[in-house]
Amino acid sequence: MATEVRVTLKKSPIGRKAYFAKVLKGLGLTRLQKTVTLQDTPEIRGMLRKVEHMVAIED
């Protein structure tokens, strides 16, 4: 069963390490308040754990 997770970018990657901006771009989050729907896979969950302080996650 393929579930989905909705993610919204709440904080800007400006002033943070470039790594965070790359992870956000990989998730498809390019602007503040942008919401994307992603497949709930272990790879996506790992990326979300790295930037959980910058995004809002809705299961």
C-alpha positions as CSV (number, residue, x, y, z in Angstrom):
1,M,0.0,0.0,0.0
2,A,1.6,3.2,-1.1
3,T,0.7,6.0,1.3
4,E,1.5,9.6,0.8
5,V,2.9,12.4,3.0
6,R,2.3,16.1,2.6
7,V,5.3,18.4,3.3
8,T,5.3,22.2,3.6
9,L,8.4,24.4,3.7
10,K,8.2,26.7,6.7
11,K,11.7,28.0,7.1
12,S,14.2,29.3,4.5
13,P,17.5,27.5,3.8
14,I,19.2,30.9,3.5
15,G,22.0,31.2,6.0
16,R,22.2,27.5,6.6
17,K,24.6,24.9,5.2
18,A,24.2,24.2,1.5
19,Y,23.4,20.6,2.3
20,F,19.9,21.6,3.6
21,A,19.1,23.5,0.4
22,K,20.1,20.4,-1.6
23,V,17.8,18.2,0.5
24,L,14.9,20.6,0.2
25,K,15.4,20.8,-3.6
26,G,15.5,17.0,-3.8
27,L,12.1,17.0,-2.0
28,G,10.7,19.5,-4.5
29,L,10.5,22.3,-2.0
30,T,11.7,25.4,-3.7
31,R,9.7,28.3,-2.1
32,L,8.4,29.1,1.3
33,Q,4.9,27.8,2.1
34,K,5.1,25.4,-0.9
35,T,3.4,22.1,-0.2
36,V,4.2,18.9,-2.1
37,T,2.8,15.4,-1.8
38,L,5.4,12.6,-1.7
39,Q,5.3,8.8,-1.5
40,D,6.0,7.6,2.0
41,T,9.2,5.6,1.5
42,P,12.2,5.1,3.8
43,E,14.3,7.3,1.5
44,I,11.9,10.2,1.7
45,R,11.5,9.7,5.5
46,G,15.3,9.9,5.8
47,M,15.4,13.2,3.9
48,L,12.6,14.6,6.0
49,R,14.4,13.7,9.2
50,K,17.4,15.8,8.0
51,V,15.2,18.9,7.5
52,E,12.4,18.3,10.0
53,H,13.2,21.6,11.8
54,M,12.4,23.5,8.5
55,V,9.2,21.8,7.3
56,A,5.7,20.8,8.5
57,I,4.8,17.2,7.9
58,E,1.3,15.9,7.5
59,D,0.8,12.1,7.4
